[in-house]
Amino acid sequence: MSKCPECGFKNLKEADTCAYCGAKLTDNEEDYSYVSTYKTSRFLMKVISFSGWIILIISLLFTLGTCSGGSNFESTIQLLFYILGIYLGLTTIIFGQVTRAVLDSTDYLGEILEVLKSKK
């Protein structure tokens, strides 16, 4: 549907003039074409963030299980490994999210560049 700039009437997409007021319709469609080249990278960062959440949740569960047990040397070593797992999970999540934010910014800047090129 193409909206008339004069009266706001919604016309057919193929129409050259408004069916209601007869005004000439301008192209309301975007006259640029931008295709994101970062779809695979975004998906990969989602997978990395998801795996970070899995590592974090498993490490938290094991940490809680170890804390409820006795306090011998073996459980202390296990607790340190589980805390290391929590750290690894959090850094993996942060890495995935920050990288996705950078990819989104880069993608949006590419789209803005295409819009500006089409305005010339």
C-alpha positions in Angstrom: 0.0 0.0 0.0 1.2 3.5 -0.9 0.1 6.3 1.3 -0.8 9.7 -0.3 1.4 12.5 1.0 -1.5 15.0 0.6 -4.6 13.3 2.2 -3.1 10.1 3.7 -5.4 7.8 1.7 -3.9 4.3 1.3 -3.7 3.5 -2.4 -2.6 0.4 -4.2 1.2 -0.1 -4.5 1.1 0.3 -8.3 -0.9 3.5 -8.3 0.7 6.7 -9.7 -2.0 9.1 -8.5 -4.2 9.0 -5.3 -7.6 7.4 -5.9 -9.2 9.8 -3.4 -7.7 13.3 -4.1 -5.8 12.8 -7.4 -2.4 14.0 -6.1 0.7 12.5 -7.6 2.1 9.7 -5.4 5.8 9.8 -4.6 7.8 6.6 -4.0 7.4 5.9 -0.3 9.4 2.8 -0.7 13.0 2.8 0.3 15.2 3.4 -2.7 18.2 1.7 -1.3 19.0 -1.9 -0.8 21.1 -3.1 2.1 21.7 -6.8 2.8 23.3 -7.6 6.1 26.6 -9.5 5.8 26.7 -10.3 9.5 23.8 -12.9 9.9 26.2 -15.8 10.4 28.3 -13.9 12.9 25.2 -12.9 14.9 24.0 -16.5 15.0 27.5 -17.6 16.2 27.5 -15.0 19.0 24.0 -16.2 20.1 25.3 -19.8 20.3 28.4 -18.6 22.2 26.3 -16.6 24.7 23.9 -19.6 25.1 26.8 -21.9 25.8 28.1 -19.4 28.4 24.7 -19.5 30.1 24.8 -23.3 30.2 28.3 -23.3 31.7 27.2 -20.7 34.3 24.1 -22.6 35.3 25.9 -26.0 35.6 28.8 -24.4 37.5 26.3 -22.7 39.9 24.5 -26.0 40.5 27.7 -27.9 41.2 28.9 -25.1 43.5 25.8 -25.2 45.5 26.0 -29.0 45.8 29.7 -28.8 46.9 28.9 -26.1 49.5 26.3 -28.2 51.1 28.7 -31.1 51.5 31.6 -31.5 54.0 34.6 -29.3 54.1 37.5 -31.4 53.2 40.4 -30.7 50.9 38.9 -32.5 47.9 35.6 -30.5 48.1 37.7 -27.3 48.4 39.5 -28.1 45.1 36.2 -28.9 43.5 34.7 -25.7 44.7 37.6 -23.7 43.1 37.0 -25.5 39.8 33.3 -24.7 39.9 34.0 -21.0 40.7 36.4 -21.0 37.7 33.5 -22.4 35.7 31.3 -19.6 36.9 33.9 -17.1 35.8 34.3 -18.8 32.4 30.5 -18.8 31.9 30.2 -15.1 32.7 33.1 -14.1 30.5 31.7 -16.2 27.6 28.3 -14.5 28.0 29.9 -11.0 28.1 32.1 -11.8 25.0 29.0 -13.0 23.0 26.9 -10.0 24.0 29.6 -7.4 23.4 30.5 -8.9 20.0 26.8 -8.9 19.0 26.5 -5.3 20.0 29.5 -4.4 17.8 28.1 -6.4 14.9 24.7 -4.6 15.3 26.4 -1.2 15.3 28.5 -2.1 12.3 25.4 -3.4 10.5 23.4 -0.3 11.3 26.2 2.0 10.2 26.4 0.1 6.9 22.7 0.6 6.4 23.0 4.3 7.2 25.8 4.6 4.6 23.6 3.0 2.0 20.8 5.4 2.7 23.1 8.4 2.5 24.5 7.1 -0.8 21.0 6.7 -2.2 20.2 10.4 -1.3 22.8 11.7 -3.8 
